[in-house]
Amino acid sequence: MFEMLISSKKEVSIRCGKDEIKGIIANYYHSFQLLKMNNILIPIELIEQIEVLEPESTSALSHIHHENKGLRLVSHRRHSN
């Protein structure tokens, strides 16, 4: 799972107790069960939640694209008044 997050370079939010860290996971050290993010080593046994964050611009554009997809109306007939 961690390899997928590392290779995709997606920003994540990791919660450990009362602490929350946002960034991109750089490395996973399987032997030591550690994640490296923002030059901080995080023991995976302390991780309570990992949330993949979407860039605001990408999600906004995606939302707009889907809204406009069904709104295209084309008339091939000429209308006379």
Secondary structure, DSSP 8 states (H G I E B T S, - for coil): -HHHHHHHT-EEEEEETTEEEEEEEEEEETTTTEEEETTEEEEGGG--EEEE---HHHHHHHHHHHHHHTT-----S----
